Amino acid sequence: MVFRSALVSVAYSVGILSGVNEGFLYDNFNATTGLILLGDAATTSCIAAKELSYSRRYGANDDFASIRPVQHHQVDAVVFEAINTEFASNHEHIGSKNAIVGHRSEYGSVPATVCPMRLRLTGSKPHQLSSVWHAEPVPIFQGFETGFRFQITDQSKRCTKARSKRNDVYLYESCFVHGGDGFAFVLHGNDHESSTLHHRPQSITSRQAYMGFEGIENSIAVEFDTWYNPEFSDMFYDHVTIYSKGLEANSMLEDARLSSSVLHTLGDGLIHSVKIQYHPEVKLEYLPFMSASSTGTAFIKDYSEKRRIGTLAVFVDNGFERDTPLIAIPINLATALKLPKDVAYLGFTSSTGKAWQKHDILDWYYCSKVMTLPRI
């Protein structure tokens, strides 16, 4: 209840509940009025509770998945591979016995008791894809602030066993726990509005959908990535990055990257806090934290008297107290996005592939005015 009280006081301080400023507040998701859930998005109270089961999406992603073991033949060995959902109680055994590169040493399981209702973007299942949007577009060009908490749990474990073809002796066994893919906070002016869902691959068992924001035109995404994609010149560890191609379809390729990728632990099973601000002016105090790219320079220009270069800043965890953004970029959103009525849809996207994990959003607020807020 401490967090709930703090969030409500924040809402009053910025005028959300009093009606002074335009905004919304979900201190949990027991009520989802005003939200559009698409794809595999669902709500959950962590464990099944019949009295809360009033929606077909409730509890839809509470299950734990596994993939049937497969067998590969090499020149002198037969290799067996199995993927299932790992539980945190077993991680010490893996780490000390047979962990390989890529194993996550810290991860957690979903709470074992009833929790306040949360959004579950994906469950512990392969090849999931989701988006959640606020049903009504909101103003962004004159500045805004949004904040939320998230938790990533119940990740997949991949184990391989190799057996000699000659004498039926096991050669080695290796395992690693590491879930994918991550999630993104997205602003967009796409023609599909609150029905926007990135198209699934032609085969749902093929490559994952790149966190769900790739392919959304006229969008900007703040990506919270837990999976290493070398084809994208990706960071090996958890990281946060900002992506946009303006009016073109967004992607995770380097030519859509507006910021440098900054390392930050995301998938350790703990609850993390995020605050995203857009200031309609350059915030000189954030210059030490700013980065830019060749793609982003196209959006660093004045558009009109009331559409000048601004600052997009992303704060994570202890950056709240220190007023130190993890990432900040100079950008004029009016040059990056085409919004005829100066309003954008905002929400979350996520996906999993052959590696999976639960991506949960615990609470969320938005305000059309940026203020210095206490850490949530």
N, C-alpha and C positions, 0 to 999 in steps of 0.2 A: 504493500500500500504506500510505501515511502515514495516509490517512483511515480505512482499514479498522482499523488498529491503534488509532487514537484512539477509534473507535466501540466496539470491543470493550472497551477500558479503561473507557469510560463505562458500558457494560453491566455490567461487574463492579462498578464503583463504586456503582451503584444496586441491585445484587443481582439483575439479570435472569438472568444465567447461573448464579449460585450458588444460585438458588432462594429467596433471602431475600424478594424481592418478586415479585409477579405481573407478568409482562410478556413481551415478545417482541422479537426483533432480526432484521432482514434487512439485512446489510451489503451485499448485492446480491441479485438475484432469480434466481440460477442455480437455486435450489430455491424453489418457490412453495407448498410444503406449508403448509397452514393459511390459504391465501388463496383467495377465490372471485372469479374474473374473469368479468364479465358484459358483454354488448353487444360493443363494438369493442375492449375492452381486450386487450392482448397483451404478450408479452415480446420483447425484442430485444437483440442484442449489437452494435447500430449498423450492422453490415454482415452479409450472409449468411454463416453459418458452418455447413456441413453437419453437423459433429460435434456441434453444439449443438441441432440440429433434432429434438428429441424430443417436441415438443408441436405440435398443430395451430395453436396460437395463436402459436408462435414465428415472428417475422418477418412476421406478418400485416399490420402497419402500417408496413412499411419503404418502401413505394412512394411516388412523388410524383405528385400528381394535377393535372389541368387540366380546365377546363370549356370546352366548345365555344364559340367566339366567337358572340356574338349581335349583331343589327343593329337599331337603333332609328331611326325616322324622325321628324325634327323639321320645323318649318315650312320652313326654308331649308337644312337640313343632314341628312346621314346619319351616325349615330354608331355606331361599332363598339366592342364591349366584349369584352375577353378576361381570363380569370382563370387563373393557373397558379401553381405553386410557384416561389418566387424563391430564388436562391442568393446567399449573402453577397458573393461576389466581384463582383457586378454593382451593389451598392448605391450606390457612389460616382457611377456614371453617372446613375442615377435621381435622386439627390439634387441633382446639379448641372445637370441638363438639364430635367427635366419633373416633378419631385415636386410634389404638391399637399398641402393640409391633411390631416392624418391619416397622412402617410408616417412610418414609423419609421426614424429615422436610424441606429439601432444594432440589429442583429439578427445571428443566426448560423446556421450549418448544423450538422447532426448530425456527430459525429466521423467521419472518413473511414477509420478503422481499427477493428478489433475492440475493443469496450469491455466492461467488466464488465456482466453481464446486468442490464437495467433493466426496469421496468414502463413500457409505452407506453400511456397512457390513450387517446390518439387519434393517428392518423397525419396526414400532410399530405394530407388528403382532406376533401371537403365532407360535411356532414350525418352526422357520427359522434356516437356516444353511448356512454358507458361508465360502469361503476362497478366498484370493486375493494373487497372487504370482508375483514376478518379473520374467519375462519369462526366463532370463538368470541367471545361477548360478554365485555366486561371491566368491572370496577368503575370508577366515575368519581366518585361523590358525595363520597368522602373525599379526593379529590385525585388528580391524575395528571399525567404529563408524556409528551408524544410529540414526536418530531422526525423530520425527513426533509429530503432535498435534492431539488431539481427543476431541470429544464432545459427551456426552450421554444425550439424551433428550426424552421427550414424553413417560413417563413410564406408565405401566399398574396400574390400581387401582382395588382392590378387595374389594367388600362390601358384607356383610351378614346381613340379617334381620331375626329375629326369632319371630314367632307368636305363641301364645298359642293355643293348640288344643281345649281347653275347652271353652274359651269365646272370641276367635278371637281377642285378645288384643296383640298388638306388645310388645314383651318383651325387645328387645334391637336392636340396629343397630350399626355395627362397620365397619370401613374402614381402609385400609392402601394403600399407594402408594409406590410401590417398584418394580422396573424393574429387569429383568434378561436377559442374564446371566452374560455378560461381554465379553471381547475379549482377544486374545492373539497375541503376536508377536512371530513368529515361525521360527527357522532355521531347515532345514532338508536335508537329503540325501536319501529320500524315492525313491523307484523304480518308482513311478508314476510321479516324478519330478514336473513340474508346473501344472500337472493335479490332484494333490493330493487334495482330499476332503473327510473328514471323512464320513463314511457311515451313512446314516440316520438310526434311529431305525426301526425295522420291521414295526411298525405302526407309522406314522408321528405324530399321536396324543398322542404317549406315551412319556416317559421321554425325556427331551431335550438332545442334543448331547454334553453336557459338553464343551461348548465353542469351539467346532470344532477341537481341537487338539488331543483329546483322540483317540487313535488307530493309530496315525501316527508313524510308526516305524522310528528309526534312526533320532530322532528329539530332540530338546530342545525348551521349550516354556516359555516365560515370560508372566504370566497370570495377567490380570487386572480384578479382580473378584468383582462383585457387588451383588452376590446372596449367601445366607447362605445355605450351604449343610452340615448338621450335620453328614451325613454318611461318609464324608471325613475329619472329625475333623476340619471343616472349621472355619475361623474367622466369627463372627457375622456381622461385618461391612465390608465396602469396603476394599480390600487389594490387595497386589501385591506379587506374589510367582513365583519361578522358578521351572520348572518340567522337568525331563528327566528320561528315563529308558535305556539310551544308545541305543543299536541296537533293543531292544524290543519295542513293541507298547507303546507309551506314555499314561499316565493316570493322573487323579487327585487324585489318592490314595496316602496314606502317603508314600508308598515305592517308589514313583517316585519324592518325594519332595526333591529338592536340597538345598533349603534355608528355613529360617523361613518365615512365612507370616507377612508382615508389613502393618499396617493400613495406609490408605491414602484415602481421599475423592476423589471419581472418578465420581459418578453419580449425581452430583449436578447441571448439566446443564451448567456449566462453561467450558471454553476451557482450557485444560490441555496440558502441554508440557512434552515430554519424550525424553531422550537421553540414548542410550545403547552403552556401550563401551566394547570391549574385548582387553585386554592388554596381550601380550605373555609373561609377567613376573608378579610376585607377586607385587602388588602395596602396599607397606608398609603403605602409608598414608591412605589407605582405611581399614586397619585392624580393627579400631573401629566399622566399619559398616558391617563387615563380619559375616556370619553364615555358618554353614555346617550341613550335615545330614549323617546318616549311609550310605544311598544310594550314596551320593555325594563323600564319601571317596574313592570309587572305581575309581573316575576320578581325584583324586588329586595325580598325579604321573607323573614323566617325561617319555616321550615316546622316544625321541631321542634328539640329540644336538640342533636341531631347533624346537623341539616340547616339550617344558618344561611347567611346571605349570604356568598358567596365572591367570588373574583376569577378571571376568565378572561383570560389574557394571551397575546398573540401576539408572538413575537420573530422578526425577520427580519435575516439577515446581521450587520452590525456591532452590532446590538442585543444579541447574545450577550455580547460582551466588556464592554459598558457596563452590562449588566443594565437596559436601557431597552426596554420593549416598544413595538412599533410601534402596537399597539392594546391597550387593557385596558378591561374593563367590569365593573362590579359585577353579580353575578348569582348566584342560587341555582339550580343545575341541577336540584335536587329539585322546584322549582316550575315549571321550564320543560319538563321531560320526565317522562313517566310510565313508570317502570321498575319493574315488580313485584318483580324480584329485584335491583334496584339495579345492574344491568349494562346496558351499551349496546353496540351494534355500531358499529364505527368503520372508516373507509376513505376512499376518494377517488371523486369523480365528475367527469366532464368532457364537453364537447361541442364540436362545430364546426358552422358553418352554411355560408354562401356564402364566408365567410372561414375559413381553417383554419391549423393549425400542429401540430407535434408537442408533446404534453405528456408529459414523461418524469419518473417518480419514480425516483431513483437508489438510495435506501436508506431505511430506516424503522425506528424503534424506539418502543416504548411501555413505560411503567413505572407501576405503581400508587402510586408514591411520588415526590413532587417533591423534587428536590435541586438544589443549585447545581452545574451541570455545566460543563466546559470547552467552549468553542465548537467545534462540529463543522464 
